Amino acid sequence: MTTTNLTADAEAPARRPSINLKREGERFALVAAWLLLIVIFGILMPESFLSWRNFSTMFGSQAVLVVLTLAIILPLTSGDFDLSGASILTMSSMLIAVLNVKHGWPIGPVILVALLSGAVIGAVNAFFVLYFRIHSLIVTLGVGTFANGMILWLSQSQTISGVSMTLVEWVIINRLFGIPLAFFYALILAAVIWYALEFTIPGRKLLFVGRGREVARLNGINVDRVRAMSFILSGLIAALSGVFYSGMTGSADPLSGLNLLLPAFAAAFLGATTISPGRFNSFGAIISVYFLVTGITGLTMLGAQAYVQNLFYGGALVIAVSLSQLVRNRQPQDFS
């Protein structure tokens, strides 16, 4: 071996892979935009906006939206849409209120029934999508609308209040660092989903199916089973968000939970442009939820009207995705 080769071999371990600035810029562009929003509103309203009370309220109050967003990214990862998520949330919340308040059931069994209802609705979605080969948009829209009718029937179109204080305490009253526990539950769930997608065989299969069902099938993956599990888990997690919703408000409203569907999808797609660009991911979803909520909260504190929420959810999504595309030199993103 020549001296030149020895020198090259000695230097090889010292070499470090170069950092792709464009790639890193794309991954953290939304984080930078979020911090910029905080700085702008902090300059305009230093005492009110930058208070820890304001941030703890934002973190805690949006835990329901975070969990719902985490629910819908599972079918999205496999290439399906679940438009019934908000209906499952509302159904779960209403079951808790009806069984706990009107029938006097203990809160523990009631929560189990609520979670089971979400898994059942997810299984119904999977059955119609996979057995009859109907597009998931149509099935989940229909099943969600059917669930809405059931909710109105159960509640007699009325808000039911008086949910067990035990649930309320463990969701919003008990706090860590001044932040309601619901926020930390959402973080734990996001970490579990991240780990499952990155380091477990079922999670990798889900990603593989989303990238190409036929290729996955040819490689021996039971595509229908993977898609079915994504719908069932989505329903289960959406029902969990309904449990948190009841704990947040101490009641169940037959309609208000349905308004979370658009924000959840906006956050899911926006989250696919950060951390792991081009892929639906749990931590990107969390960042996108709080980016959107920070903007809406700041504008509301400045005196903006109620319609600004819809404007911000729609506009921020388009602008953020456009900025991400500029970083990628306008290459098409694959969200399947």
N, C-alpha and C positions, 0 to 999 in steps of 0.2 A: 504493500500500500504506500503510495507516494506521500510526501510531506503535505502537498496541497490537499489531498483527500483527508488526511488526519486533521488538518486545520479546519476544513469544512465540517467534519463530523463533530469536532469540539464546539464549533460555533452553533451547530444546529439546535441544541436544546435551548440556547439563549434566544432564539428567534421567537417572536410573539406574533400571533395572527393580527393583521391590521384591522382596525375598527372601521366598519362601513358606516360612515357618517350619515348617509342618506337613509339607510335602514334604521339606525338608531334615532334619527330625527323623526321618522315616521312613527316609530314605536312610542315615542314620548311627546309627540306634538300635542295631543289632547291634554296631557298632564300640564304642559307648559301653558296651554290656553286656559286651563282651569286656574292655575296660579296667577295668570294675568288678570282674570276676572276678579279674583280675590283682591289683588293689588288695586285695581281700578275702583271697586266699590269701597275698599278700605280707605282710599284717599278721599272719596266723596263723603263717606259716612264713617269716620274712624271710630267714634265712640259706640255707635249702635251695631254696625256690621261686624266689626272686628272683635266684639265681645265673645267670650267663651260661651255665654248663654245662647247666643245666636247660632254658633256652630254646633253646640250640643243638641239644640233643637232640630237643626237640619239633619244631622247624622241620625238622630233617633227617629224622627218623624218619617223619614224616607226608607226605613228598613223594610216596610211592606213592599214598596216598589222594587227595591233591590232583590228581594226573594222572588217576586213575580217575574222579574227579568231573568233571574237565574233559571227559573222553571222553563221559560220559553226558549232559552238558548239550546236546550238539549235536543228537541225536535229540529231546530234550525241547523244544528250541527250535523244531523243525519239527512238534511235536505228536505225537511218537512216544516210546515207551518202549523202552529196550534193557536187558533183564534179563540179557543174556549177558556184560556187561562184566567182572564178576569171574571168570567162566569163561575169557574170553579172556586176562585177566591171568595166570591160573594156567597155561593152556595155553602161553602165551609163555614163562613162567618154566621150565616143565617141558621144553619143546623146547631151551632154552638148556642146561639141565643134562644132558639125554640126549645131545645132539649134542656138547657141549663136553667133558663128563666121560667118558661111556661110549664115544664114537666118536672123540674126539680132534680134532674140528674146531676151527680157529682161531676166536677169539671174534668177529671182525668178520663173517664170513659167517654165523655162528650168529645174531647179532643181526638180520641182514637176513632170515633165514628166519623168525625169531620175529615180526618186524614184518609180514612177508608173510602169516603165518598169521592175524593179526588182521584184516588187510584182506580176506582170503578169507572169514572167518567173517562179517564185516560185509556182504560182498556176498551171502552166502547168506541172511542175515537180510533184506536188501533184496529179493532175488528172491521169497522166499515171501510177504513182506508186500505187495509191489506187484503181482506177477503174479497171485497167487491171491486178493488182497484179504482177507487174514487179519489180524486185529488184531495189532499189534506185540507186545503183552503175551504172547500165546499163542506166537507164532513164536519170540521171543527167549528165552522160558522153555524151550521145547523144544530149541532149538539149544544153549542153554547147558547143559542137562542132558546132551545128547548129547556135548558137548565134555568134560563132567565124566567121562563114561565113557571117552572117549579118553585123558584124563589118567591115570586109574587104570590103564588098559591099558599106556600108555607107561612108567609108573613102577613097575608091579607093586605099586601101593599103598604105595610106600616113598618116604621122603625121600631125595633125591640131593644130596649135598654135594660140594664141591671145585670149584666154578665158578672160572674164570680170575680170578686176582688183579688182572689189568688192569682188568676190569670193576668189581671191588670197589673198587679204588683210585679210579677216576673217578666212582664213585657216592657212596661214603661216607667213604673214608679221606682223600682230598684235600679240603681245606677252604678256605673263604674267610671271613675274620673269625670263624673257629672253627666255622662252619656247614658241614655236608657240601654238596658241589656239587649233589647231587640237588635241594636246595631251590631253588637258582638256576635249574636246568633247568626246574623247575615254574613259576617266575616268568616265565621267557622264553616258555614255552608259553602261559601265561595271557595275556601281552601280545600274542602273535601272534593268539590267538583273539579277543581284544578288538578288535584292529585290523581283523581280517578281518570281524567282524560290524558294525563301525561305519563302515568306510571302503572296503569293496570291494563290487563288484556281487554276487558269489556270496553274500557274507555278508548283504547286505540282502535278497536273494531268500529266503534261509533264514528270516529274521525275518518277511518278508511271508507266506511259506507257513504259518508257525506261527500267524499271526494270522487267517488265513482261506484255506483251500485253494481254495475255489471262486472267491473274489474274485481270488486270485493267478492261477488258471488263466484267468480271463476277461481278465486283463491281459497274457496272453501268456507267462507263466512256465511252464516245463516242470516241473510240480509233482513228478512221479514221479522225474525226474532229480535234483532238489534233495534229495528225501527219501532217494534211494539214496546220494547222496554223503554225507549226514549219517551213515548207517549205516556206510559204508565208513570214513570218517574216525574215527568212534567206535571201530570195531574196531581201527584202526591205533594210535590213541592209547592204548586199553586195553592193547594189546600192548606199547606203550612202557612203560606202568606195570609190566608184567610183567618187562621188562628191568631196570627200577630195583629191582624186588622181588628179583630174583636178585642184583643188585649189593649190595643192603642186607644180605642174609643169607648170600651165598656159596653158596646152595643153592636147591632147589626142593621145596616141600611140596605134595602133591596136594590138600590140603584147606584149609590156613590162608588162602590168598588169597580163598577164597569168602566168608569172613566180612566182607569189605570192602564187599559189595554194599549192605547196609542203611546203613552210615555214609555211603557215597557218595551215595545218594539223599537221605538226611537233609540232607547238606551242600548238595546241589544245590537242593533246595526251600527250605532256609533261606537260601541265597545269593540266591534270587530275591526276598527281602524287603529287600535292602540294595543300596546303590550305584545300581542301576537297578531299583527296585521293580516287581514284576509281570513282570519279564523274567529268564530264566536268563542269568547273566553270569559271566564268568571270575573277576573280582576279588571279586565277592560270594561265589563258591564258595570261594576261598582263605580269606577272612575267616571264613566259616562253619566250615570245617574246623578252623581253629586256635581258634575260639571253643569248639567242642565238645571238642577235644583238651585245651585249657587246663582246662576244667571237670573232665574225667575225670582228668587228671594231678593236679590239686590235691586232688580227693577221694581218689584212691589214696594220695597222700602223707600224707593225714590218717588213713589206715588203713581206708578203705572196702573192702567186699568186691568180688569180681569182678563180681557182678551189677549193680553200680552203672553199668557202662558201657552196658548196654542201657537202664536206666532213664533215664540222662542223654541218650542219643541220641534216645529217643522223647519224653521230657518237654520237653527243651530245644527241640525242633522245634515242638511244639504251643504252648508258651508264647511263643516268639519270634514265630511267625506271628500269634498272638493279639494280642501287643503292637503288631505292625505294623498289624494291622487296626484297632486302636483309634486309631492315628495317622491312618488313612485314614477315620475315622468309620464303620468297619465296611462300607465299600464292597467288593463282591466283586472279587477279583483274578483276572486272566486269565493263567493259566500255559500256555496253548497257544501 
